[in-house]
């Protein structure tokens, strides 16, 4: 079990072992989910670049420009309205 101490300003330093396990770093967001009145679950909200790298790219797929993406969005919106 890992413990932390809250400061007078309500801040808690997350111990290194927990940060490493959750792969959270300075600036990352965490969500706290309450379970009843006496328990809470903390989990990371953000993902590291390593976790999402390459998910949008498929081999053999040509790169897209922002203009191409915007045009595709406009076309999709027009077809959805019809």
Backbone as a printed PyTorch tensor [residue, N CA C, xyz], in Angstrom:
tensor([[[  0.8440,  -1.1750,   0.0000],
         [  0.0000,   0.0000,   0.0000],
         [  0.8870,   1.2340,   0.0000]],

        [[  0.5150,   2.2240,  -0.8000],
         [  1.2440,   3.4770,  -0.8920],
         [  0.3840,   4.5650,  -0.2660]],

        [[  1.0000,   5.4330,   0.5160],
         [  0.2500,   6.5140,   1.1430],
         [  0.7890,   7.8690,   0.7090]],

        [[ -0.0250,   8.9000,   0.8440],
         [  0.3690,  10.2740,   0.5510],
         [ -0.2520,  11.1560,   1.6190]],

        [[  0.3130,  12.3320,   1.8110],
         [ -0.1770,  13.2660,   2.8150],
         [ -0.7020,  14.5210,   2.1330]],

        [[ -1.8470,  14.9900,   2.5660],
         [ -2.4270,  16.1960,   1.9990],
         [ -1.8980,  17.4230,   2.7410]],

        [[ -1.5880,  18.4760,   1.9640],
         [ -1.1080,  19.7220,   2.5660],
         [ -2.2920,  20.5430,   3.0590]],

        [[ -1.9950,  21.6410,   3.7410],
         [ -3.0600,  22.5240,   4.2340],
         [ -3.8430,  23.1630,   3.0880]],

        [[ -3.2650,  23.2080,   1.8890],
         [ -3.9470,  23.7600,   0.7180],
         [ -4.7150,  22.6900,  -0.0580]],

        [[ -4.7650,  21.4670,   0.4520],
         [ -5.5190,  20.3940,  -0.1930],
         [ -4.7630,  19.6940,  -1.3000]],

        [[ -3.4710,  19.8680,  -1.3700],
         [ -2.6620,  19.2440,  -2.4180],
         [ -2.0560,  17.9360,  -1.9240]],

        [[ -1.9850,  16.9870,  -2.8530],
         [ -1.3750,  15.6940,  -2.5510],
         [ -0.3240,  15.4150,  -3.6140]],

        [[  0.8580,  15.0230,  -3.1880],
         [  1.8830,  14.5930,  -4.1260],
         [  1.6810,  13.1000,  -4.3680]],

        [[  1.5020,  12.7460,  -5.6430],
         [  1.3140,  11.3380,  -5.9770],
         [  2.6800,  10.6630,  -5.9420]],

        [[  2.8400,   9.6300,  -5.1470],
         [  4.1430,   8.9750,  -5.0240],
         [  4.6760,   8.4750,  -6.3730]],

        [[  5.9930,   8.4720,  -6.5060],
         [  6.6560,   8.1000,  -7.7570],
         [  6.2030,   6.7370,  -8.2720]],

        [[  6.0890,   5.7620,  -7.3880],
         [  5.7010,   4.4210,  -7.8430],
         [  4.3180,   4.4260,  -8.4920]],

        [[  3.4080,   5.2440,  -7.9670],
         [  2.0550,   5.3420,  -8.5320],
         [  2.1110,   6.0740,  -9.8680]],

        [[  2.8650,   7.1900,  -9.9280],
         [  3.0000,   7.9420, -11.1920],
         [  3.5800,   7.0760, -12.2870]],

        [[  4.5980,   6.3050, -11.9510],
         [  5.2130,   5.4250, -12.9510],
         [  4.2540,   4.3340, -13.3930]],

        [[  3.5250,   3.7720, -12.4560],
         [  2.5740,   2.7140, -12.7820],
         [  1.4530,   3.2270, -13.6830]],

        [[  0.9460,   4.4380, -13.3990],
         [ -0.1200,   5.0310, -14.1970],
         [  0.3960,   5.7560, -15.4360]],

        [[  1.7330,   5.8750, -15.5250],
         [  2.3820,   6.5880, -16.6340],
         [  1.8680,   8.0140, -16.7570]],

        [[  1.7820,   8.7020, -15.6180],
         [  1.3850,  10.1030, -15.6280],
         [  2.5850,  10.9770, -15.3330]],

        [[  2.5600,  12.1700, -15.9080],
         [  3.6670,  13.1020, -15.7850],
         [  3.1190,  14.4850, -15.4700]],

        [[  4.0040,  15.4070, -15.2020],
         [  3.6210,  16.7780, -14.9110],
         [  2.7130,  17.3110, -16.0150]],

        [[  1.5870,  17.8850, -15.6410],
         [  0.6440,  18.4320, -16.6080],
         [ -0.4370,  17.4620, -17.0450]],

        [[ -0.2630,  16.1640, -16.7890],
         [ -1.2950,  15.1900, -17.1430],
         [ -2.5040,  15.3730, -16.2330]],

        [[ -3.6440,  14.9910, -16.7240],
         [ -4.8800,  15.0950, -15.9520],
         [ -5.2610,  13.7180, -15.4190]],

        [[ -5.8590,  13.7220, -14.2280],
         [ -6.3920,  12.4940, -13.6520],
         [ -7.8430,  12.7640, -13.2690]],

        [[ -8.6610,  11.7300, -13.3140],
         [-10.0290,  11.8860, -12.8420],
         [-10.1700,  11.1130, -11.5480]],

        [[-10.9860,  11.6490, -10.6760],
         [-11.2330,  11.0070,  -9.3860],
         [-12.7040,  10.6430,  -9.3450]],

        [[-12.9680,   9.3760,  -9.1820],
         [-14.3330,   8.8550,  -9.1790],
         [-14.6620,   8.4190,  -7.7610]],

        [[-15.7080,   8.9980,  -7.2160],
         [-16.1050,   8.6770,  -5.8470],
         [-16.9140,   7.3930,  -5.8190]],

        [[-16.6090,   6.5540,  -4.8610],
         [-17.3610,   5.3280,  -4.5860],
         [-17.8950,   5.4770,  -3.1640]],

        [[-19.1380,   5.8830,  -3.0690],
         [-19.6970,   6.1530,  -1.7460],
         [-19.1020,   7.4290,  -1.1850]],

        [[-19.0450,   7.5150,   0.1240],
         [-18.5310,   8.7280,   0.7640],
         [-17.1100,   8.5770,   1.2990]],

        [[-16.5620,   7.3560,   1.2600],
         [-15.2580,   7.1590,   1.8880],
         [-14.2010,   6.5570,   0.9710]],

        [[-14.5390,   6.2870,  -0.2950],
         [-13.5650,   5.7050,  -1.2200],
         [-13.5510,   6.4820,  -2.5230]],

        [[-12.3720,   6.5440,  -3.1270],
         [-12.2280,   7.2240,  -4.4120],
         [-11.2670,   6.4320,  -5.2880]],

        [[-11.5200,   6.4710,  -6.5960],
         [-10.6680,   5.8240,  -7.5880],
         [-10.0310,   6.9220,  -8.4250]],

        [[ -8.7350,   6.8580,  -8.6220],
         [ -8.0370,   7.8400,  -9.4350],
         [ -7.4910,   7.1400, -10.6670]],

        [[ -7.7230,   7.7420, -11.8640],
         [ -7.1780,   7.1580, -13.0780],
         [ -6.7940,   8.2680, -14.0460]],

        [[ -5.7940,   8.0020, -14.8890],
         [ -5.3430,   9.0290, -15.8280],
         [ -6.3990,   9.3100, -16.8940]],

        [[ -6.4850,  10.5720, -17.3080],
         [ -7.4010,  10.9720, -18.3670],
         [ -6.6460,  11.0550, -19.6820]],

        [[ -5.4410,  11.5420, -19.6420],
         [ -4.6650,  11.7350, -20.8640],
         [ -3.8910,  10.4810, -21.2210]],

        [[ -3.5010,  10.4000, -22.4580],
         [ -2.6790,   9.2960, -22.9480],
         [ -1.3450,   9.8730, -23.4140]],

        [[ -0.3080,   9.0960, -23.2780],
         [  0.9880,   9.5460, -23.7730],
         [  1.0410,   9.3720, -25.2780]],

        [[  1.9290,  10.0720, -25.9220],
         [  2.0740,   9.9640, -27.3750],
         [  2.4190,   8.5390, -27.7760]],

        [[  3.1520,   7.8300, -26.9270],
         [  3.4990,   6.4430, -27.2290],
         [  2.2620,   5.5430, -27.3030]],

        [[  1.2350,   5.8740, -26.5220],
         [  0.0260,   5.0610, -26.5090],
         [ -0.8430,   5.2980, -27.7340]],

        [[ -0.7670,   6.4800, -28.3350],
         [ -1.6330,   6.7890, -29.4760],
         [ -0.8760,   6.8650, -30.7930]],

        [[  0.4360,   6.7800, -30.7660],
         [  1.2360,   6.9040, -31.9820],
         [  0.8500,   5.8430, -33.0130]],

        [[  0.5970,   6.2810, -34.2260],
         [  0.3300,   5.3720, -35.3170],
         [ -1.0840,   4.8440, -35.4110]],

        [[ -1.9660,   5.2290, -34.5330],
         [ -3.3310,   4.6980, -34.5750],
         [ -4.1320,   5.2200, -35.7560]],

        [[ -3.8050,   6.4030, -36.2480],
         [ -4.5630,   6.9650, -37.3560],
         [ -3.9700,   6.6120, -38.7100]],

        [[ -2.7390,   6.1790, -38.7420],
         [ -2.0600,   5.8960, -40.0040],
         [ -2.1630,   4.4150, -40.3580]],

        [[ -2.4290,   4.1760, -41.6410],
         [ -2.4360,   2.8030, -42.1340],
         [ -1.3990,   2.7070, -43.2430]],

        [[ -0.6960,   1.5990, -43.3110],
         [  0.3200,   1.4200, -44.3440],
         [ -0.2890,   1.5840, -45.7270]],

        [[  0.4360,   2.2850, -46.5850],
         [ -0.0170,   2.4880, -47.9530],
         [ -1.0130,   3.6250, -48.1030]],

        [[ -1.4250,   4.2110, -47.0150],
         [ -2.3860,   5.3050, -47.0560],
         [ -1.6380,   6.6150, -47.2790]],

        [[ -2.0970,   7.3970, -48.2660],
         [ -1.4600,   8.6830, -48.5390],
         [ -1.7570,   9.6550, -47.4060]],

        [[ -0.8090,  10.5510, -47.1440],
         [ -1.0000,  11.5660, -46.1150],
         [ -2.1130,  12.5330, -46.5050]],

        [[ -2.7320,  13.1300, -45.5200],
         [ -3.8160,  14.0720, -45.7500],
         [ -3.3910,  15.4610, -45.2820]],

        [[ -3.8100,  16.4640, -46.0410],
         [ -3.5600,  17.8360, -45.6180],
         [ -4.7560,  18.3100, -44.7980]],

        [[ -4.5760,  19.4210, -44.1060],
         [ -5.6760,  19.9890, -43.3360],
         [ -6.8140,  20.3760, -44.2750]],

        [[ -6.4720,  20.9150, -45.4450],
         [ -7.4940,  21.2950, -46.4240],
         [ -8.2970,  20.0640, -46.8670]],

        [[ -7.6090,  18.9350, -47.0960],
         [ -8.3130,  17.6930, -47.4580],
         [ -9.2570,  17.2500, -46.3480]],

        [[ -8.8020,  17.3290, -45.1210],
         [ -9.6270,  16.9110, -43.9940],
         [-10.8430,  17.8220, -43.8400]],

        [[-10.6250,  19.1430, -43.9760],
         [-11.7400,  20.0810, -43.8620],
         [-12.7750,  19.8400, -44.9580]],

        [[-12.3210,  19.5660, -46.1690],
         [-13.2380,  19.2870, -47.2700],
         [-14.0440,  18.0090, -47.0010]],

        [[-13.3860,  16.9990, -46.4930],
         [-14.0760,  15.7510, -46.1730],
         [-15.1370,  15.9820, -45.0950]],

        [[-14.8360,  16.8090, -44.1210],
         [-15.8000,  17.1180, -43.0580],
         [-16.9960,  17.8590, -43.6390]],

        [[-16.7260,  18.8650, -44.4850],
         [-17.8230,  19.6090, -45.1200],
         [-18.7150,  18.6800, -45.9370]],

        [[-18.0980,  17.8040, -46.7070],
         [-18.8670,  16.8650, -47.5350],
         [-19.7180,  15.9530, -46.6820]],

        [[-19.1540,  15.4730, -45.5900],
         [-19.8820,  14.5620, -44.6970],
         [-21.0600,  15.2700, -44.0380]],

        [[-20.8430,  16.5440, -43.6450],
         [-21.9240,  17.3080, -43.0280],
         [-23.0530,  17.5680, -44.0220]],

        [[-22.6930,  17.8770, -45.2750],
         [-23.7080,  18.1270, -46.3000],
         [-24.5350,  16.8690, -46.5440]],

        [[-23.8740,  15.7110, -46.6210],
         [-24.6140,  14.4730, -46.8650],
         [-25.4780,  14.0760, -45.6660]],

        [[-25.0460,  14.4450, -44.4650],
         [-25.8240,  14.1270, -43.2640],
         [-27.0760,  14.9890, -43.1870]],

        [[-26.9930,  16.2240, -43.7020],
         [-28.1480,  17.1310, -43.6800],
         [-29.1840,  16.7400, -44.7100]],

        [[-28.7780,  16.0560, -45.7670],
         [-29.6990,  15.6840, -46.8560],
         [-30.6010,  14.5350, -46.4900]]])
